[in-house]
Amino acid sequence: MNALSNLLYGFQRILLAPTQLFRGIGQGLRVLNPLRVVKQQNTLLRGIGGQFLSPFRVLGQRLGIVKLEKRDAGGDLRDLFVTDAERARRRPVAQVAQVSQIHFISGDERYISHIGSGAARPISTVALPLDQYTVTLELSPAIASDARGPVALTGIRSGPMPKINGAAPKLPYALRTGDTISAGATSYQVELLMFDRTPVVTRVDASYATSTGPMRENNEDAIAIAQHPNAYLFAVADGVGAGQDGDEVSAFTCKYLLTAFHQNVPYTLPWPDVLTAAFKHINAEVRAWVRRSPSPAGTTLTAVVLKDWTAYIAHAGDSRLYLCRGGILTQLTQDHMQRRPVEMPTQQAVEQFDPPPLRDVLTRAIGKGDMITPQMLTVPFTPGDKLLLCSDGLTDALELDEIAEIVRGTTAYAAELLVKRANQKDAKDNVTAVVVEGLVDAYVDDIWEAQGSDRVFVGYNRKWSLKLRKPGDPITEVGPTGASCLNVLVVILIIAAAIWILNR
């Protein structure tokens, strides 16, 4: 039996030797395959075809033949024909005055603190001399639902607690003009100077659009939009990966983010913590999925939650978020990108006299590493402000001045115009834009409604899975290769040889 086993083992090694040889040759050719490098560098052949077909694709987009996923502008057209009775039934959002200055007056002395939308300061302090000591008050805008006053005394930084209107206050205490702050024989009269009025609840108008672009075959960008009476969510994800991987990862990212928003928006929670946790959970799932995938994949993600006139921003990648205030467009997010030399095979690198070309590499993104730390920002969002979320396909195609000019226009059509203008300039990548404007005159119910499509995900769907795929499912559909067919043939020959030897 030992002789028979050794014979079968030797026979197996002889039969498998060609397979190992062909597999090694195949792996070497796969590494040196120029088409593989071309595919990773935006596919030269596809780019040539895209350059040839780009005028026809742009013409098709202008004629409406090529699909452009965007906000349905029909709602804006229908709104023009709303009757006066229907318009009168709309409930306007209650408004409160925003304080610019708080004056504390005692005889000829006057101490002034600046706070609120006019000063763009969410927290302010003021030091008031009271008898033999000085008390430092901490002030902040009052909760929107508190109708007693627009400014609240939230704490005492130093000194004892003074009395307000002759009684010990319970913090936070909403201040009004005419209140008296006193300690001993010293007292101050409160005077609030208000220069504008702001809706209590944040209400916005928004437009969105995404396009494959004239050079690409698949759209790996995705948009997430959620409208809720308490808050809004807007996000842009730009997928990265071979085949359909980037497409699927960016779509999953938007669905997960919308699910997290849906589960947390009814409660009063710190949104920076919610967004940070969502980014980490999404990244962990994508990393687990990539380990089972034959090729790397990931996505950028830029998200903003708007609540109580505050923008909570979380960002990773090279998609961008701009703030347009007073007609000036300012980039708020950082580009997590670095220019690095293109890696070449050793022999080609030795024979190359010129330095290798440079390429842009993401340094931080969903799926880039096992851990992710998104850039977190909390920015005051005042009525009239506009936010622009966009993928790098837009910013690479258009100059900043041209983008600013369009954003300053009508919000309902700004995103569509941005995407169309980028396509007209032969954008090299997918193009996505979302424009959001804070409304000064707002209604309880939005007069616009986001519509979902293939690459635009809206609201919440309980059928969305929080997993990319089941562990046993194939990641990328791959047909049978020559090596796998040869392995099957070898196994069949070994079994046949064993049966023949045993029957002798």
C-alpha positions as CSV (number, residue, x, y, z in Angstrom):
1,M,0.0,0.0,0.0
2,N,2.9,2.4,0.8
3,A,4.3,1.7,-2.7
4,L,0.9,2.4,-4.2
5,S,0.5,5.6,-2.2
6,N,4.0,6.8,-3.3
7,L,3.2,6.0,-6.9
8,L,-0.1,8.0,-6.8
9,Y,1.6,10.9,-5.0
10,G,4.4,11.0,-7.7
11,F,1.8,10.7,-10.4
12,Q,-0.2,13.6,-8.9
13,R,2.9,15.8,-8.7
14,I,3.8,15.1,-12.4
15,L,0.2,16.0,-13.5
16,L,0.1,19.1,-11.3
17,A,3.4,20.4,-12.5
18,P,2.1,22.0,-15.7
19,T,-0.8,23.5,-13.7
20,Q,1.6,25.2,-11.3
21,L,3.8,26.4,-14.2
22,F,0.8,27.9,-16.0
23,R,-0.5,29.5,-12.8
24,G,2.9,31.2,-12.2
25,I,3.0,32.4,-15.8
26,G,-0.5,33.6,-15.5
27,Q,0.2,35.6,-12.3
28,G,3.3,37.1,-13.9
29,L,1.3,38.1,-17.0
30,R,-1.5,39.5,-14.8
31,V,1.0,41.8,-13.0
32,L,2.7,42.9,-16.2
33,N,-0.6,43.1,-18.2
34,P,-0.7,46.7,-19.6
35,L,-4.5,46.6,-19.9
36,R,-4.7,46.0,-16.1
37,V,-2.6,49.1,-15.4
38,V,-4.7,51.0,-18.0
39,K,-7.9,49.9,-16.3
40,Q,-6.7,51.1,-12.9
41,Q,-5.6,54.4,-14.4
42,N,-9.1,55.2,-15.8
43,T,-8.9,52.8,-18.8
44,L,-7.1,54.4,-21.7
45,L,-9.2,52.6,-24.3
46,R,-12.5,53.6,-22.6
47,G,-11.1,57.2,-22.3
48,I,-10.4,57.2,-26.1
49,G,-13.9,56.0,-26.7
50,G,-15.3,58.4,-24.3
51,Q,-13.5,61.3,-25.9
52,F,-15.0,60.2,-29.3
53,L,-18.5,59.8,-27.9
54,S,-18.5,62.7,-25.5
55,P,-20.0,65.3,-27.9
56,F,-22.9,62.9,-28.6
57,R,-23.4,62.1,-24.9
58,V,-23.5,65.8,-24.0
59,L,-25.9,66.4,-26.9
60,G,-28.0,63.5,-25.6
61,Q,-28.1,65.0,-22.1
62,R,-29.2,68.3,-23.5
63,L,-32.0,66.6,-25.4
64,G,-33.0,64.5,-22.4
65,I,-32.0,61.2,-24.1
66,V,-29.1,60.4,-21.7
67,K,-30.4,59.9,-18.1
68,L,-29.6,62.6,-15.6
69,E,-30.8,61.8,-12.1
70,K,-31.9,65.0,-10.6
71,R,-34.6,66.7,-8.6
72,D,-38.0,66.8,-10.3
73,A,-38.5,70.4,-11.2
74,G,-42.1,69.7,-12.0
75,G,-42.9,70.4,-8.3
76,D,-41.6,74.0,-8.7
77,L,-43.6,74.5,-11.8
78,R,-46.8,73.2,-10.1
79,D,-46.1,75.5,-7.2
80,L,-46.5,78.5,-9.5
81,F,-50.1,77.5,-10.1
82,V,-51.1,76.9,-6.5
83,T,-54.3,78.8,-5.7
84,D,-54.4,81.5,-3.1
85,A,-56.6,79.4,-0.8
86,E,-54.1,76.5,-0.9
87,R,-51.2,78.9,-0.3
88,A,-53.1,80.4,2.7
89,R,-53.4,77.0,4.2
90,R,-49.7,76.6,4.5
91,R,-48.6,77.1,8.1
92,P,-45.5,79.4,8.4
93,V,-42.8,78.4,10.8
94,A,-42.8,80.6,14.0
95,Q,-40.0,83.1,14.1
96,V,-37.9,84.4,17.0
97,A,-35.6,87.4,17.1
98,Q,-31.9,86.7,17.0
99,V,-29.9,88.8,19.5
100,S,-26.9,90.7,18.3
101,Q,-26.0,92.5,21.6
102,I,-26.8,92.1,25.2
103,H,-26.4,95.3,27.4
104,F,-26.1,95.2,31.1
105,I,-26.8,98.8,32.4
106,S,-26.0,100.1,35.9
107,G,-26.2,103.9,36.1
108,D,-23.6,105.3,33.7
109,E,-21.9,101.9,33.4
110,R,-22.8,99.7,30.5
111,Y,-21.3,96.2,29.7
112,I,-22.0,94.7,26.3
113,S,-21.8,91.1,25.1
114,H,-22.2,89.9,21.5
115,I,-24.0,86.7,20.7
116,G,-26.4,85.1,18.1
117,S,-26.6,85.1,14.3
118,G,-25.5,88.7,14.0
119,A,-22.2,88.0,15.7
120,A,-21.9,84.4,14.7
121,R,-21.1,83.5,18.3
122,P,-23.0,80.6,19.9
123,I,-21.6,81.2,23.4
124,S,-20.5,84.5,25.0
125,T,-19.3,85.5,28.5
126,V,-19.4,88.9,30.3
127,A,-17.8,89.9,33.6
128,L,-20.0,92.1,35.8
129,P,-18.6,93.9,39.0
130,L,-21.1,93.2,41.8
131,D,-20.2,94.7,45.2
132,Q,-16.9,93.3,46.4
133,Y,-16.5,90.7,43.7
134,T,-16.9,90.1,40.0
135,V,-19.2,87.5,38.5
136,T,-18.7,86.0,35.0
137,L,-21.9,85.0,33.3
138,E,-22.0,82.4,30.4
139,L,-24.7,83.2,27.8
140,S,-26.0,81.3,24.8
141,P,-29.1,81.4,22.5
142,A,-32.1,79.9,24.2
143,I,-33.8,76.7,23.1
144,A,-36.0,77.5,20.1
145,S,-39.1,76.2,21.8
146,D,-38.6,78.5,24.8
147,A,-40.8,81.5,24.2
148,R,-39.7,83.4,27.3
149,G,-36.7,84.9,25.7
150,P,-34.1,84.4,22.9
151,V,-31.0,84.3,25.2
152,A,-30.3,82.0,28.2
153,L,-28.0,82.4,31.2
154,T,-26.5,78.9,31.1
155,G,-23.8,79.1,33.8
156,I,-21.5,81.0,36.1
157,R,-17.9,80.9,35.1
158,S,-16.7,82.6,38.3
159,G,-18.2,84.2,41.4
160,P,-21.3,83.4,43.3
161,M,-24.8,83.0,41.8
162,P,-26.5,86.4,41.5
163,K,-30.3,87.0,41.7
164,I,-32.5,87.6,38.7
165,N,-35.6,89.8,39.4
166,G,-35.0,89.3,43.2
167,A,-34.9,85.5,43.1
168,A,-32.3,82.8,42.7
169,P,-32.6,81.6,39.1
170,K,-32.8,78.0,37.9
171,L,-30.3,77.5,35.1
172,P,-30.7,77.7,32.2
173,Y,-32.7,80.9,32.6
174,A,-34.1,82.7,29.6
175,L,-33.4,86.5,29.8
176,R,-35.7,89.2,28.5
177,T,-35.3,92.9,28.2
178,G,-36.1,94.5,31.6
179,D,-34.8,91.7,33.7
180,T,-32.6,92.7,36.7
181,I,-29.4,91.0,37.8
182,S,-28.4,91.9,41.3
183,A,-26.2,91.0,44.2
184,G,-26.2,93.1,47.4
185,A,-26.6,96.8,46.5
186,T,-25.5,96.5,42.9
187,S,-27.9,95.7,40.1
188,Y,-27.9,95.7,36.3
189,Q,-30.8,96.1,33.9
190,V,-30.8,93.7,30.9
191,E,-31.4,95.2,27.4
192,L,-31.4,92.9,24.3
193,L,-30.8,94.4,20.9
194,M,-32.3,92.3,18.1
195,F,-31.5,93.0,14.4
196,D,-33.2,90.1,12.6
197,R,-35.7,87.3,12.9
198,T,-35.2,83.6,12.2
199,P,-37.6,80.7,11.9
200,V,-37.6,78.5,15.0
201,V,-37.3,75.3,13.0
202,T,-34.7,74.9,10.3
203,R,-36.3,74.7,6.8
204,V,-34.4,74.4,3.6
205,D,-34.8,74.2,-0.2
206,A,-32.6,71.8,-2.0
207,S,-31.7,70.5,-5.4
208,Y,-29.6,67.5,-6.4
209,A,-28.3,65.8,-9.6
210,T,-25.9,63.1,-10.5
211,S,-24.6,61.8,-13.9
212,T,-22.3,59.1,-15.2
213,G,-20.5,61.7,-17.2
214,P,-19.2,61.6,-20.8
215,M,-16.1,59.5,-20.0
216,R,-17.4,56.8,-17.7
217,E,-19.6,53.8,-18.3
218,N,-20.9,53.3,-14.7
219,N,-22.0,55.9,-12.1
220,E,-20.3,55.0,-8.8
221,D,-21.5,58.2,-7.1
222,A,-24.5,58.1,-4.8
223,I,-26.7,60.7,-3.0
224,A,-28.5,60.3,0.3
225,I,-31.3,62.7,1.3
226,A,-33.6,62.5,4.4
227,Q,-36.4,65.1,5.2
228,H,-37.7,65.0,8.7
229,P,-39.7,67.7,10.7
230,N,-36.8,67.8,13.2
231,A,-33.7,67.7,10.9
232,Y,-32.3,67.0,7.4
233,L,-29.6,64.7,6.2
234,F,-27.6,65.2,2.9
235,A,-24.7,63.1,1.9
236,V,-22.6,62.4,-1.2
237,A,-20.5,59.2,-1.7
238,D,-18.0,58.6,-4.5
239,G,-17.3,54.9,-4.9
240,V,-13.9,53.5,-5.7
241,G,-13.3,49.9,-6.9
242,A,-13.1,47.6,-9.9
243,G,-16.2,46.4,-11.8
244,Q,-19.4,47.1,-9.8
245,D,-17.7,47.2,-6.4
246,G,-17.5,51.0,-6.1
247,D,-21.1,51.3,-7.2
248,E,-22.3,48.8,-4.6
249,V,-20.1,50.2,-1.7
250,S,-21.3,53.8,-2.2
251,A,-25.0,52.7,-2.4
252,F,-24.6,50.6,0.8
253,T,-23.0,53.6,2.5
254,C,-25.9,55.9,1.7
255,K,-28.4,53.3,2.8
256,Y,-26.7,52.7,6.1
257,L,-26.3,56.4,6.8
258,L,-30.0,57.0,6.1
259,T,-30.9,54.1,8.4
260,A,-28.8,55.6,11.2
261,F,-30.4,59.0,10.7
262,H,-33.9,57.5,10.8
263,Q,-33.2,55.6,14.0
264,N,-31.8,58.7,15.8
265,V,-33.6,61.7,14.5
266,P,-36.6,61.4,16.9
267,Y,-34.3,61.9,19.9
268,T,-32.2,64.8,21.2
269,L,-28.7,63.3,20.7
270,P,-25.3,64.8,19.9
271,W,-25.1,64.5,16.1
272,P,-21.3,64.5,15.9
273,D,-21.3,61.3,18.0
274,V,-24.0,59.7,15.9
275,L,-22.2,60.5,12.6
276,T,-18.8,59.3,14.0
277,A,-20.4,56.0,15.1
278,A,-22.1,55.6,11.7
279,F,-18.8,56.2,9.8
280,K,-17.0,53.6,11.9
281,H,-19.7,51.0,11.5
282,I,-19.9,51.5,7.7
283,N,-16.1,51.3,7.5
284,A,-16.0,48.1,9.5
285,E,-18.6,46.4,7.2
286,V,-16.8,47.6,4.1
287,R,-13.4,46.3,5.4
288,A,-14.9,42.9,6.2
289,W,-16.4,42.8,2.7
290,V,-13.1,43.8,1.1
291,R,-11.3,40.9,2.7
292,R,-13.5,38.5,0.8
293,S,-13.2,40.5,-2.4
294,P,-10.5,39.9,-5.1
295,S,-10.0,43.6,-5.6
296,P,-10.0,46.6,-3.2
297,A,-13.0,48.9,-2.9
298,G,-14.2,51.8,-0.9
299,T,-15.9,55.2,-1.1
300,T,-15.6,58.8,0.0
301,L,-18.4,60.1,2.2
302,T,-19.4,63.7,3.0
303,A,-22.5,64.0,5.2
304,V,-24.2,67.0,6.8
305,V,-27.1,67.0,9.3
306,L,-29.0,70.3,9.6
307,K,-30.9,70.9,12.9
308,D,-31.7,74.0,14.9
309,W,-29.7,76.2,12.5
310,T,-26.6,74.2,13.0
311,A,-24.7,72.1,10.4
312,Y,-23.1,68.9,11.8
313,I,-20.6,67.8,9.2
314,A,-18.7,64.5,8.9
315,H,-16.2,63.9,6.0
316,A,-13.7,61.4,4.7
317,G,-12.2,61.5,1.2
318,D,-11.9,64.1,-1.6
319,S,-15.6,64.9,-2.1
320,R,-16.2,68.4,-0.8
321,L,-18.6,70.6,1.1
322,Y,-18.7,74.3,0.5
323,L,-20.5,77.1,2.4
324,C,-21.9,80.0,0.4
325,R,-22.5,83.0,2.8
326,G,-23.0,86.5,1.5
327,G,-22.2,85.3,-2.0
328,I,-18.7,84.0,-1.0
329,L,-18.0,80.3,-1.5
330,T,-15.7,78.8,1.1
331,Q,-14.5,75.2,1.3
332,L,-15.2,73.7,4.7
333,T,-13.9,70.1,4.3
334,Q,-10.3,69.0,3.6
335,D,-9.2,66.9,0.7
336,H,-7.9,63.7,2.1
337,M,-5.7,63.2,-1.0
338,Q,-1.9,62.9,-1.7
339,R,0.0,62.8,-4.9
340,R,2.3,59.7,-5.2
341,P,4.3,58.1,-8.0
342,V,2.7,55.4,-10.0
343,E,4.1,52.0,-9.0
344,M,5.7,50.2,-11.9
345,P,7.2,46.7,-12.4
346,T,10.8,46.5,-11.4
347,Q,12.2,45.9,-15.0
348,Q,10.1,48.7,-16.4
349,A,11.2,51.0,-13.5
350,V,14.9,50.3,-14.1
351,E,14.6,51.0,-17.9
352,Q,12.6,54.2,-17.3
353,F,14.8,57.3,-17.6
354,D,12.0,59.8,-16.7
355,P,10.5,59.9,-13.2
356,P,7.3,57.9,-12.9
357,P,4.0,59.8,-13.4
358,L,2.1,60.9,-10.4
359,R,-1.4,59.9,-9.4
360,D,-3.8,61.0,-6.7
361,V,-4.2,58.6,-3.8
362,L,-6.9,58.8,-1.1
363,T,-5.3,59.0,2.4
364,R,-8.6,58.7,4.2
365,A,-11.9,57.1,3.0
366,I,-14.4,54.4,3.8
367,G,-12.7,51.1,3.4
368,K,-9.1,52.6,3.3
369,G,-8.1,51.1,6.6
370,D,-9.4,49.2,9.6
371,M,-9.9,52.4,11.6
372,I,-11.3,55.7,10.4
373,T,-11.4,59.1,12.0
374,P,-13.7,61.4,10.0
375,Q,-13.2,65.1,9.9
376,M,-15.9,66.6,12.2
377,L,-17.2,70.1,11.9
378,T,-20.0,72.1,13.6
379,V,-20.9,75.2,11.8
380,P,-23.7,77.8,12.4
381,F,-26.2,77.6,9.5
382,T,-28.1,80.9,9.2
383,P,-31.1,81.7,6.9
384,G,-29.8,82.6,3.5
385,D,-26.7,80.3,3.7
386,K,-26.2,77.7,1.1
387,L,-24.3,74.4,1.2
388,L,-22.8,72.6,-1.8
389,L,-21.9,68.9,-1.5
390,C,-20.2,67.5,-4.6
391,S,-17.9,64.8,-5.9
392,D,-14.5,65.5,-7.3
393,G,-15.9,65.0,-10.8
394,L,-17.5,68.5,-10.5
395,T,-14.6,70.3,-9.0
396,D,-12.1,68.9,-11.4
397,A,-14.2,70.0,-14.4
398,L,-15.3,73.5,-13.3
399,E,-13.5,76.5,-11.9
400,L,-14.4,77.7,-8.5
401,D,-15.7,81.1,-9.8
402,E,-18.1,79.3,-12.2
403,I,-19.3,77.0,-9.4
404,A,-19.9,80.0,-7.1
405,E,-21.8,81.9,-9.8
406,I,-24.2,79.0,-10.3
407,V,-24.7,78.3,-6.6
408,R,-25.6,82.0,-6.0
409,G,-28.5,81.5,-8.5
410,T,-31.9,79.7,-8.0
411,T,-31.4,76.8,-5.7
412,A,-34.0,74.6,-7.3
413,Y,-32.0,74.4,-10.5
414,A,-28.5,74.9,-9.3
415,A,-27.4,71.2,-8.9
416,E,-28.8,70.3,-12.4
417,L,-27.0,73.2,-14.0
418,L,-23.7,72.4,-12.3
419,V,-23.8,68.8,-13.5
420,K,-24.8,69.8,-17.0
421,R,-22.0,72.4,-17.2
422,A,-19.4,69.9,-16.0
423,N,-20.5,67.4,-18.7
424,Q,-20.3,70.0,-21.3
425,K,-16.7,70.5,-20.3
426,D,-16.0,66.7,-20.7
427,A,-15.8,65.8,-17.1
428,K,-13.4,62.8,-16.6
429,D,-15.4,61.3,-13.8
430,N,-18.9,60.9,-12.5
431,V,-20.4,64.2,-11.5
432,T,-22.7,64.8,-8.5
433,A,-23.9,68.0,-6.8
434,V,-26.3,68.8,-4.0
435,V,-27.2,72.4,-3.2
436,V,-29.0,73.3,0.1
437,E,-30.4,76.7,1.1
438,G,-31.6,77.8,4.5
439,L,-35.0,79.6,4.1
440,V,-35.8,82.9,5.7
441,D,-39.6,82.6,5.0
442,A,-40.4,78.9,5.7
443,Y,-43.4,76.7,6.2
444,V,-44.0,73.9,8.6
445,D,-44.2,71.4,5.7
446,D,-41.6,71.5,2.9
447,I,-42.8,72.7,-0.5
448,W,-40.4,70.2,-2.2
449,E,-40.0,66.5,-1.9
450,A,-36.9,64.4,-2.7
451,Q,-37.5,61.6,-5.3
452,G,-35.4,58.4,-5.2
453,S,-33.8,56.8,-8.2
454,D,-31.0,54.4,-9.1
455,R,-28.2,56.5,-7.5
456,V,-30.3,58.8,-5.3
457,F,-31.5,57.2,-2.0
458,V,-34.2,58.9,-0.1
459,G,-35.7,58.5,3.4
460,Y,-35.7,55.0,4.9
461,N,-36.5,51.6,3.6
462,R,-36.8,48.7,6.1
463,K,-35.7,46.3,3.4
464,W,-32.3,47.8,3.2
465,S,-29.7,45.5,4.6
466,L,-27.0,46.7,7.0
467,K,-24.6,44.1,5.5
468,L,-23.1,44.3,2.1
469,R,-23.5,40.6,1.3
470,K,-23.9,37.3,3.2
471,P,-20.5,35.8,4.0
472,G,-20.9,32.9,1.6
473,D,-22.0,35.0,-1.4
474,P,-19.6,35.7,-4.3
475,I,-18.1,39.1,-4.3
476,T,-17.5,39.6,-8.0
477,E,-18.9,37.4,-10.7
478,V,-15.9,35.7,-12.4
479,G,-16.2,33.1,-15.2
480,P,-14.2,29.8,-15.2
481,T,-10.6,30.4,-15.9
482,G,-8.1,28.1,-17.7
483,A,-6.3,27.3,-14.5
484,S,-9.5,26.2,-12.8
485,C,-10.6,24.0,-15.7
486,L,-7.1,22.4,-15.8
487,N,-7.4,21.6,-12.1
488,V,-10.7,19.8,-12.6
489,L,-9.1,17.8,-15.5
490,V,-6.2,16.9,-13.3
491,V,-8.4,15.6,-10.5
492,I,-10.4,13.5,-13.0
493,L,-7.2,12.0,-14.4
494,I,-6.0,11.2,-10.9
495,I,-9.2,9.5,-10.0
496,A,-9.3,7.5,-13.3
497,A,-5.6,6.5,-12.8
498,A,-6.3,5.3,-9.2
499,I,-9.3,3.2,-10.3
500,W,-7.3,1.7,-13.2
501,I,-4.4,0.7,-10.8
502,L,-6.7,-0.8,-8.2
503,N,-8.5,-2.9,-10.8
504,R,-5.4,-4.5,-12.2
